[in-house]
């Protein structure tokens, strides 16, 4: 199994090297059309990887899929592995959309020029991949040793869904939070930009953090908070470490392009928050009653969950766009 993990890691590093070293080597403002094409590209790569998942688990390459999945008590063959991978990917990708709104607040509050935002997001997401990898490793270890942890995750997701519904995000400004205050307390910060650099040397030789570095710290910290919600969500689908990690990685890789595609239309997705809360609640309930669902709905209940999650997400987007259109007509 080490060879499969190593191959996947090399593949991801190659994608990141091509992204920053070839396609985005020079700083530039990412237009909506370019972001849309990159979003389609990352989604396509994730879907193509599902083909690899099918054959790898169908033939149990390097032992993949031979262990019993603690979530449903089944052996993951090719078809079941693909369903779980895609379900995890859709859930993680949809939850990432909420992260986009916070990123927009960070860049707006700090006045980060659009030309430098891609660089901040690239390194921010690279750090997020490392942090999530560690969290997934810890989570997989806990679940493998203590099955009751799944029920704790389920309750936590339901609690998170309720908190998301009743919280007032408009009053939350990451640039004024404790992370920002702590950063300024321990590190010297300058308000001056120094191109794409995160650090600036003063005339006295002192190293200062530029606004880009501060934005990077905030992006990393907020993603860590979002990961606390999203990592348990993926363990509601499967405890297979490879499926958990790969679905999470591909969802995160598409987050930058998703940000630039949605950044100019944040106010048009008013119902997205409710869709995400409903998805979290659904996944939490599924984690609590997985055995009952399997007995009542049969082995295809994971496929049904994928359909329901997709329907909720699409429904939230459609309703949001219809409301935005209606508000525009009312304002005319």
N, C-alpha and C positions, 0 to 999 in steps of 0.2 A: 504493500500500500504506500510505502515511502516514495516509490517511483511516481505514482499518480500525483501525490501531493507536490513533489518536486517539479513535475512537468507542469502542473497548474500554476505554481509560483513563478516559474520561468515565463510562462505564457502571459501572466498578468504584468510582470516586470517589462516584458517586451512591448505590451500595449501602452504602458505608462511612458516608456522611453520614446516610442513613436509619437505619442501625444505631445509631450513637452519638448522633445528634441527635434521633431520634424514639423508637425502640423501647427504647433503653437510656440515655436521658438522665439518669434518676435512678439512683443506686447502689442495688442491691438484690441479695439472695442469689438466684442462679439455681438453681432447683429442677431435679431430674432430668427431670420431665415437660416443662418449658419448654425445656430443653436438647435433649431428644429432638425436639421439634417444630421447633426451629431447625436441628438437624442434617438433618432431612428437607427443610426449606426450602432449605438450601444445596445439598444433593444434587440436588434438583429443578431449581434454577437452573442447576447445572452440566450436567445432562442436557438441559435446554432449549437451552442454548448449543450443544450438539452439533447441533441442527437448523440453527442458523446456520452452523456449521462445514461441514455437508454442502452447503448451497446456495452458500456462499462459495467452496468449493474445486471444486465441480462446475461452477460458472460462472466460476471463476478471477477473482473480483472483485478489483480493484486488483492483479492479478498473483499472487494467492495460489495456490500449488500448481503454478506453472509451472516451478519449478526442480526438478532431479532430487534426490531425497532420498539423501544419502550413505550412509545405513544400509542401504537395500535396492536402491538404483539405480532407483527407480520414481518416476513422476510422481504426486503425491498428488491423485487425483480425490476426489469427495465421499465415497464409501464408504470408501476407504482412509484418508482424513483423519480421519473419524469414529472408525474403529477405533483409529488411533494416538492420537487425543485421549483416548478413553475408557481405553485401556490405560495411557497416561501418568497420567491422573487417578486410576485405581484404585491404581497403584503408589505415586504420591506420597501419596495419602490413607492407604494402609495404612502407609507408612513414618512418616506423621505420628502414627500411634497410639503409636509408641515415644516420640515427643516428649512425649506426654501424661503418661507416667509420670515423666519428668524434671520437668515443670512441677509436678506434684503434690509432688515432693520439695522443690522450691524454695519453694513456698508453705507447706509444713509446717515446713521448717527455719527460715524467717523469721517464722513465725507470722502470715502475712497473713490477715486476716479474709475470710471468704467474700464479704462485701458489696463488697469492693474488688477482688476477683480479676478480674472481667470487664474493668475499666478497664485493669489491667496487661496483660492478654492482648490487648486491642484495640490499644493502642499498640505492644505487642511484635510483634504480627503485621503491623501497618502497617510497622514497621521491617524485618521479615523480608521483606515484599514488595519493598521497595527493594533490600535486599541480594541477594536471589535474582535480581531483575531484572538487576543488574549482573553477577552470576555467570553467568547465562544468556547475556548479551551477550558476555562474554569467551569462554565455552565455544563458542558458535556461531561466533565469529570463528576460534577455534583449529581447530575441526573443518572449517570451510570451506577453510582453508588447508593443514591437515595431517591427512590422513585417518587416519594412524597413531595419532592421539590417541584414536580410538575404541577401539583395542586396549588402550591404557594405561588408559582408563576401565574396560574389561572386567576386566582383571587387578585393578584397584583394588577393584571391586565384589566380586569373589570373595574377596579378602583381607579386606574389611570383613565379609563374611558369616561367615568363619571367626573373626574377632575377636569378632563379636557372640555366637557360640556359646560361646566359651571365656572370655569376660569375666565378671566377677562384679559385677553392677550394684549389689548390696546394699551394697558398700563405698564407693560413690561418692556423696558428698554435695556438690552444687553450691555450697551455702552455705559450705563449708569449702575450696573449691578456689582455684586461683591467681587466677581472675577476681575473686572476692570479696576476696582479700587485696590485689590490685592496686587495686581500687576504694577500699578503706579507706585505702590508703597515699597516694593522690593527692587524695582528696576527703573532706571532713569528713562523717561519717555520724551521724545520730541514731537512737536506738531508738524515738523517739516518732512516732506517726502524726499526721498533720495532715489528717484527712478523706481526700479523694481526691487530695490534692496530692502531687506528687513532690518538691517542695522546701519547705523551711521556713526562715524568716529568724529567727535567734536575736536575743536582746535586744541584742547588740552589733552587729547588722546583718549578721552572717555568714550566708551561704547554706549550708544543710545539706541533705544528701540524706536523705529519709525512707526507711523500709523498702520503700515502694512503688517508689521509684527504684532501690534495690538489686535488688529482684526483677525490675524491668524490664531492668536490665543483664544479669542472669543469664539471663533468658528470651531476650534478643537473642543473647547469646554461645552459648548451647546450640543455638539454632536455626541459627546459623552453622555449628556443628560438624555438625549433622544435614544441612544443605544440602550439605556437602562429599560426603556419601554419596548424597543423593537427586538432585542435579543430574546427575551422571554416569549415574544410572539412567534418567532420562528421555531422555538422548541415545542410549541403547541402543534406544529405540523409534523416534525420529525426530530429524533435525537441523533440521527446519523450525522457525525461531524462534517463529513465531506459535503453533504447536501446543504447543511446549515451554512457552512462557510462560503460555498460557491454562490448560492443564491444571494447571500448578503453582499459579497464582493461585487457582483455584477450590478446589484441595485445601487450601491454606493458609487461605482464608476460612472454611472449615468446621471449622478446628482448635479454635476457642474453644468452640463448641457441643459438639464431640466431647469436649473435656476435661470439661465439666460433666456430660455424659451418662455418662462412664466413671469420673469421679473417685471415686465411692463404691463402685466395684466393681473396682478395680485388681487385687486379689488373686485375682479369678476368671479371669484371663486368663494363666495360667501358661505355656501353650504358644504364645502369640502371638509371643514372642521367636523361637522356632524357625521359625515360619511366615515372619516377616519376613526372617530369615537365609536361608531357602530361596529366597524371592523374589529377594533380592539376588544370590544365587549363580546362579539361573536367568537373570536378566537379564544378568549378567556373561558367562556362557557364551554366551548368545544374541548378545551384542555381538561375541564372538570368532569365532563360526562362522555369522554372518548369511548369508553367501553360500551356504554349504553347505545351510543350512536352506531358503533360498529355492529352491534347485535340487531338493531332496528333497521338500519339502512344498508347493511351489507358491506362488503369490501370496497365499494365504490364511494363511500362517504367522503373520502378525501377529494375525489374529483368533484363531488357536489359542492364541497366547501369552496373549491377554487371558483366554481361558477357563481356562487353567492357573493363572494368577495369582489369578483369582477363586476357583478351587477350593481352592488352597492357603490363601488367607486365610480362607475360610469354614470349611475343615477345621480350622484352628488355633483358631478361635473356638468351634466346636462341641466339639472335644475338651477345650478349657479349661473350658467350662461343665459338661461331663459329669464331668470330674475334680473340679471344685469341688463339684458336687452329691454325688458319691461321698464326698468328704472330710467334708461336712456330715453325711451319714448315719453315717459311721464315728465321728464325734465325739459323736453322740447316745447 
